[in-house]
Amino acid sequence: MGTGEMAESGNPASKGAAELGKNAEKSKGFTNPAFQMMGIRRIKLPSRNWTIFGCVVCALVGGVLYDKQKQKQQRAKYMACVSAGGEERYDASRVPRKVRIYAAPPPNDYLSETMKYFRRFVKPLLNASGIDFELVTEDRQGRIRSIVAEEIRKLRRQKLGLPDKAPEEAAAEKSKKEEKDREEKEKESKKSLMNINPSFGMAMSGIGGQENTNGETVESESEKLDEDGHPIKAVKDLYAPGDVLGLMKFLKDSPEIKVRSDDEIEGSARDAGGIICIGRGAYKEYINGVHEGLLGPVYEPENVKAAKAKVIEERRKAEKPDSELSEKQRKRRDKQREIQEKEDREKPAPPYILPDQYKESDIARELGIGSNPRDEKGQYYFFLEPILVLRLYTVSGFTKLPERIRRFYTKRRQQVDYGDRVNGLVEKKYRQFSTGDVDWEAAEEGDWPGPWVKRGREKKSEWCREFKVDSRVAELLAVYEKEPIDLDSVSVPAKKTPDKWGRKPWV
């Protein structure tokens, strides 16, 4: 044994220190024989890093859960405040109030983002208040403006006794349809003859539709008459709902039930229905559509027709001539033309009038807005109903990430904003449209992506160009005011439990 080993073994202080260190290592954490039998040796506190990670995760998840719980409570209170109309009983001859909702997607985003706001903040309150709604969505820019303008133009044409389409346009469509029907009949006749006798079918390839001495196509009587020679009519023209259900057999002497809506009964257009625009872009398009319908022409102007014809002509010039194409290539080209024509029909119509031309145009007097502002069904003109604009809180872009996070954790504030505004619509709190309403929810434009706005200005997008309102049209408009609710003083009624049969109540 060396001197070093003798010194180490003979030193009791060093032995005590080593044993104390081992006991200290073993004593970290809490242990129990029962835990040891279960395979859990020791229970000890997590390390510093794991503690920080757990606190951060709990704070993030807790913030989301707290916000969702608050939204749920606020939604229940708002629904309780507007539930008076939903609990009212309606008989068979009465239809509830109906509002129209225009929804447009945020820039560089999808329509589903807008529908989240509608389903979460708007729809529950409308359902609780017993208000019906019609939803008009936009898949591309200009669609809402085109729909609103065309509906107003249709009202004007009805008042003037004009057809829905211009005579030359209707004649062109009719000739095009007749030509297409003639080609289909020729193909069918050739096919049937080829099935009977191929050589005879080739010889009779010129057989087509029936023509009179002037060369005009004659419509087959079978298209207008049935097998017995009676004219074909729609079911709604032949029977009433009571006849189909068999009720008139038992209610012969009872008076006819006339269904009327609450909007029709109201004494003013301001108290009937309502317009909701979700998003600043939808609001701009709606106002532009009202201007176009009231101040623009009833039919498509010549400059719009010329622009469409120019696009088609340029498209035709880019194609190869028929002499350079084979039969298969010509069929493929014709199919592509049909697809392109279908896409052109689905595109929103270009504006019939621009904002710079508002002052030069006369407002539609044939509608009789001052005397009898109703359509043929007795409903008030929809553009006379008050407007409600709801802001979209969608933010995009890396530089706006902190604001996006803040809004994600404070959706309960958005719930309050939407709830107060929708409550004003339910309570019919409206006022006259003013010049300041042109900038309604203009702060939303600050959330739009900068590159998207730049491209929109270059393309003269109606979302990015100057927003103008004519004074004559502004006199016809009204807006809903915000009606705040003190949520702290609102008590939510207890949930209705199912009856003994297990049936749940509707509300």
Buried (B, 14 or more C-beta within 10 A) or exposed (E): EEEEEEEEEEEEEEEEEEEEEEEEEEEEEEBEEEEEEEEEEEEEEEEEEEEEEEEEEEEEEEBEEEBEEBBEBBBBBBBBBBBEBBEEEEEEEEBBBBBBBBBBBBBEBEBEBBBEBBEBBBBBBBBBBBBBBEBBBBEEBBBBBBBBBBBBBBBBBBBEEBEEBBEEBEEEEEEEEBEEBBEEBBEEBBEEBBEEEEEEBEEEEEEBBEEEEEEEBEEEEEEEEEEEEEEEEEEEEEEEEBEEEEBBEEEEEEEEEEEEBBBBEBEEBBBBBBBBBBBBBBBBBBBBBBBBBBBBBBBBBEEBBEEBEEEEEEEEEEEEEEEEBEEEEEEEBEEEBEEEEEEEEEEBBBBBBBBEEBEEBEBBEBBEBEEEBBBEEEBBBBBBBBBBBBBBBBBBBEEBEEBBEEBEEBBBBBBBBBBBBBBBBBBBBBEEBEEEBBEBBEEBBEBBBEEBBEEBEEEEBBBBBEBBBBEBBBEBBBBBBBBEBEBEEBEEEEEEEEEEEEEEEEE
